């Protein structure tokens, strides 16, 4: 009896990586992985129903409140691959803890921000803070496959994708309820308990270091489980990271409000991109190995599909939600409830299809449903019935439950295991690039408010992206060859 109790105690409280099941994924890792990974999507989606109340409270038009969306995505677009690279090199634990602590600080700052500028700064800090958990989770998934000698279970990847997708679509409803209970500042304050939960789970369950694979020069990125990280300072490509950041910042600032007088921004982006490519092709330990990435056409196609998928998804999330509040005249809480079918459909589709990879099939169906949803939006008017609005939301929930999961599974099969963290960060970067493009489209089509005419123009923009996604999927023959591989 006593030995049995002792064994159960040791199994429950032994730190992850110091005695996990030898042939199974250590399920103690799942809670911190999932909770940390949803910090970004929950903050990305809740803000959708808060833009109008924040604009009213702070006297800011939609063209300015759009920076609350773009600021976070700009930070995460830069931060995800940078932190992902550091995760590959030093292990996930310390980056996870630092990042989730930043989320709590950003939540506090946002809850007391006196003006829009301070609020945007809090969102930027939030973006950097939420950049650590997903690369850390993908790294842990791959390292567990190495440890067990088995291909990581589809259920683990599904849990990551389904949780992010679910939170993304539930976010507007949750945000609307929080705003109804305590005002728009509550969507910032909710990050404090979420951050504390991540810190506790991360400290108790994440391994102190993991070892996944050799680097390009045979240098270990981290020590074995429970050991101290191997300092690989020479592998930190700070100039490459800085050039990558300059490229994205210049490009995103221009996309936010394209104007002829800002011609210098795309020029700066082009110059930074050229300098970045030149450096990365010459240094022995590049931030992003362009030689490997350039030769991996299937992975590049996955990044493109991620961009297209989320351009349409986020254009709907932000644009349709703003139209519900301004064009249709609904309160933020009511708009969140109208979007509840979006949440339920996305969750149901993810749960039903999650354990089957079927990457190509999911992307084809997802893009076709996006096309149908965008066409349906063209029929909307200021007096459209609530049931029709809810039905369109439910329809758009189908690709929410398919596309992200399919792209994540594709990346796991296509990426270099030694750089799975940075590859996962890049996948999220392309998602954020899609969100930035969507935000720019919303600002362009809703220059004088979210009216019905602007919604129809936005729908045509979304329709073009969905058609292109379908074309890129159909012509990519490599999707039919993706199969589970051994660690």
N, C-alpha and C positions, 0 to 999 in steps of 0.2 A: 504493500500500500504506500509506504513512505517513498520507496524508489520511484514509484509511478508518479506521485505528486512532485517529486524533485525533477523528474524528466519533463513534466508539463511546465513547471516553473521555468526551467532552463530554456525550453522551446519558446516560451512566451516572451521572456525578457532578455535573452541573448541578443546583442546588437546584430543587425543585418550584416551578412558577409562574414560573421564569425561562427559559423556552424549552421547555416541554412540547409534545407533538405538537399542531399547530394545530387539527386536526379530530377528535381522539380524546381520550378521558379519559386523563389522565396516570396511568399504572398504577404509577408510583413512589409515589403517594399511598396505594395500597391497603394495603400492609403496616402502616404506622403507624395508619391508620384502623381496620383490622380488629383489630389487637392491642390498641389502646387501648379499643375498644368492648367487648371481651370481659372486661375487668378486672372490671366489675360483675357480669355473670352468673356468672363463675367463682367469685367470692367469695360470691355469693348462694346458689349451689347446693352448694358444698363444705361449707358450714356445716351442711347438713341431716343428714349422718352424724356430725357432731362434737358435736351438742347433748347427746347422752347421755353420751359420754366426758367432755366438759367439766363437765357437771353432777355426775358421779361424782367427778371430780378436785377440784372446787372446792366440793362440798357444796351445790349449788344445785338446786332442783326445776325441772320444766319451765316453771312459770309465771315463773321468774326468767331461765332461759336463753333464753326467748323474746325477751328484750330484745336478744340478740345478733343476731337477725333484724330486729327492729323498729328498733333503733338505726340500723342501716345504711340501712334503707328510709326512715326518717324523714329522715335526712341527705340522701339522694339525692332524695327527693320534693321537698324544699326546694331542693336545690342544682342539680338539672338545669335547670329553667326559668330560674333566676337566672344560672347560668353560660352557658346557651344565649343569653340576652339579651346578655351581655357578648361572646360569640362573634360575634353578629350585628353588634355595634357596633365591635369592635376586631380582628376576625379570629381565626382558630382557634389560631394557633401558640403564643402565650404562655400562653393558658388551658390548652391541651393539655399543655404542658411543666410548668406549675405543678401541675396536677392529678395527672399521673402521678408526679411527684416525691413528692407527698403520699402516694400509694399505697405507695411504698417505705418511707417513714417509719412509716406505720401498720402495715405488715407487721412491721417491727422491734419496734415497741412491743407488738404483740400476741404476738409470740414470747417475750417476757420478762414479760408481765403477771402480777403476783402474785395477783390476785383478780378476781372477776367484774366489779367496777366498772371496773377498769382495762381489762379486755378489751372491755367495752361501749364505753368511750371510744375505744379503738383502732378498733373497728368504725364508730363515728360518723365519725372522721377518714377512714377508708377510704371511707365513703359519699360524703363531700364530694370526695375525691380522684378517685373514679371517675365523677364527674358531668360532667367536661369532654369526654371523648373522643367520646361519641356525638353531642352537638350539633355538635362540631367536624367530625365526619365527614359529617353531613348538610349542614352549611354548605359544606364542600368539594365535595360531590357537586353541589350546586346551582350553586356558582360555576364548576365545570368545565363545566356545561351552558351557563352564560352565556358562558364563554370560547370554547367550541367552536361555539356557535350550534346545537347539537343537543341533543335530549332525552337526558338521562343514560341510559346503557345499563342495561337491567334487571339485567344481570349484576353491576353495582356495588351496587345496592340489595340484590340477592340475597346477595352476599357478606357484607354487613353483617348481614342478618337470619339467614342460615344459620349464620354464625360464632357469633352470640349464642345462637341456638337450640341449636346443637350443643354449645357449652360449657355451657349451662344443664343439658342432660340428661346430659352426660358428667361434670359436676361431682361428683355424688354418688359415682360410681365412682372418679374421680380422688381425691376426698377420702378415701374408704375406703382406697385403696392407700397414700396418704401417711400416714394415721393408722397403718396396719399397719406401715409402715416406720420412722416416727420419732415417733409420738404425735400428739396433736391440734394441738400448736403448729406442726407443719410446714405446716398449711393457712394460717397467717399468714405464715410465713417464705418461702413460695413467691412472695409478692408482691414480694420484693426483686429477684430476677433479672427478673421480668416488668416491673417499673418501670424498671430499667436499660435493658432492650431498647427500651421505648417512648421513653425519653429520647434514646437514640442515634438511633433511626429518625426521631423527631420533629425533632430538631435538624438532621439531614441532609436530610430530604425535604419537610418542611412549608414552604409559602411564608410569608414574613415577614408578609404581609397579603394579603387578598383583597378584591375589590370585587364585591358581588353585586347590589345594587339601591339605589335611593333610599329614604330613610325617608319617613314620612308627611308630613314637611314639606320633602321634597326634599333632606335632608341626607345626605351619604354616610356609610355606617357604617364604611368602611375605605378605605385607599388602594389603588391598583392593585397588581398582583402585584409583590412585591419592594419596595414602597414602605413608608414609615413609616405607622403607623396615624394616622388623623385623630382627635384628642382630641375626644370628644363628651360632655364631662362633664355637660352639662345634660340629656343623655338618660338618665343613670343615675338611675332612680327608686328611690332608697334607701328612702324611707318606704313605697312600694308593696311593695317586696321584704320589708321588715320586717313589714308587715301580713299579707302572704301567708304568711310563715314562722310568724307567730303563729297564724294560722288553721289551718295544717296541724298544728303541734305540739299545740295544744289538742285538735283532733279526734282525732289519732292516739293521744295518751296516753289519752284516754277509751276509744277503741276497743280498746286493749290489754287493758283490764280494766273493762268497763262496770259501774258500781256506782251505786246511788241517792245515796250520800253525795258522789259526784263530779259532781253535777248542774251545778256551776259551769263545768266544762270545756266542754260543748257550748254553754253560754251565752257563754263567752269566744270560742269559735269563731264563733258567730253574730255577735257584736259586731265581731270582727276582720274577718269577711267583709263585713259591711255597710260598715265604714270603708274597706276595701280597694276595694269596688265604687265607693263615692262618690269616692274619690281617682282611681281609674283612669279614670273617666268625665269628669274635669275637667282633668287635666293634659295638656299638648300631646304629651309623649313618655312614655306610660305603660309600665310594666313589662310588663303584659299588656293589649293593646288590646281591652277588652271590647266596644267598639262593633263592631269588625271580627269578633271571635270570636263575639259574640252573633248576628250576622247570617249566620254560617257554620254552618247546621244540620248539614250533612253531616260537617263536622269535629268538631262536638260529639258526633255519633253515633259517630264513630270513637273518640273518647276513652272514651265509655261502653263500647263493645265491648272496648277494650283492658282496661278495669277488670274487666269480667266474665270475659274470657278468662283473665286472670292470677289472678283470685281462685280459680277452680277449679284452674288449673295449679299454683299454689303451695300450695294446700291439700293437693293430692295429694303434691307433692314433699316437703313437711315432715311432713304428718300420716301418710302411708303409710310414709315412711322411719322415723319414730319408732315406728310400730306394728311394723314389721319387727324392730326391735331389742328392743322391750319386750314387745309382745304376742305376737310370733312367736319371740322369743328368739334372734335372729341377731346375730352380731358385726358391728361397723361395716363391716369389710371385706367380709363376706358380704352384708350389705345392699346395699352398693355394687354388687356383682356381680349381685345379683338385679335391680337397676335398669338393668343394661347394655342389655337389650332396649329400654328406653325411649330410651336414647341412640341406638342403632342405627336404630330406627324413625324418630325425629325427623330424624336426618341423612338417611336415605334419602328420606323424603317431601319434605324441603326441596330436596334435590338434584334430584329428579325434577320437581317443580312450580315451582322457583324462577324460571325464565325466563319463565313465563307469569303475568301479573298476576292475572287471574281472581279479583278480590277477593271478589265475592259468592259464587262457587262454593266457594272455599276456606273461607270463614267458615261456610257452611251445612254442609259436610262436617265441618269441625272441631267444630262444636257438636254435631252428631249423634253423632260418635264420643265426645265427652266424656260425653254422656248415656248411651251404652252402657257406657262404662268405669265411671261412677259406679254404675250399676245392678249391674255385676259385683262391685263392692266390697262391696255389701250381702250377698253370699253368702259372704264370707270368714269363717273361724274360726281359732282359735289353732293348729289342726293342719292348716291348708290346705297342699296340696302345693306344693312350690317351683315346679313347672312352671306352676301356675295363677297364682302371684304374678308370675312372669316374663311370662306371657301378658297379664295386666292391665297391667303396665308397658309392654309393646309396644303395646297398644291405646291407652294414653294418650300414647304418643309421636307418634301421628298428628296430633292437634291441636297438639302442640308444634311440629311442622314446618309447620303451615298458618296458624294464627291470627296469630302475631306478624308473619310476612311479609306477610300480607294487610293488616293494619292499618298497617304501615309504608308499603306502596305506596299505600294510600288517603291517608295523610297527605301524602305527597310530591305527590300530585295536587291535594289540597284546600287546602293551607296557602298563605299569602301568601309568595312567594319572599323578600321582604325580611325576614321573621321566621321563616325556616325553622329556624334554630337554636333559638329559644325554643319554637317549635311542637314540634320534635323533643324538646326537654326536657320539655314538658308531656305528650307521649305516654309518655315514660318515667315521668313522675310518676304518671300514671294506672295504669301497670303496677305501680309501687311501692305505690300505694294499694290495688290488688288484693292485693299481697303482704301488706300490713299487715292487710287484712281477713281474709286466710287465716290469718295468724299469730294474730290475735285469736280466730278460730274454733278453731284448734288448741288454744290455751290454754283456751278455754271448754269444749271437749268432752273434753280430756285433763287435767282438773283434778287427778285422782289417779293420773296415769300414762296411757300410751298403750295402753289395753286395747281389746278387740274391740268392746265396746259403744260406747265413744267413737268408734271408727272408723266404725261404722255410722251414728251421728248425724252425723258429719262428712260421710259420703257423701251423706246426704240434703241437707245444706247445699250441697254441690257440685252435686248434681243440679238443685237449684232455680236455681243460677246458670247452668248450662249451658242449661237450658230458656229462661231469660230471654235469653241470648245469641242463641239461635236465633230467638226472636221479634223481637228488635231488628234482626237481620240481614234477616229475611224482609220486614219492613214498610218497610225503607229502600230506596226506589226509586232514590235517587241513585247507589247502587253500580253499577247497570247502565249508567250514563252516563260512568263514569270511562274516559278515554282518554289516551294519551300526549300531552303538550303540548310545544310548542317552548319553549326557554329564553327 
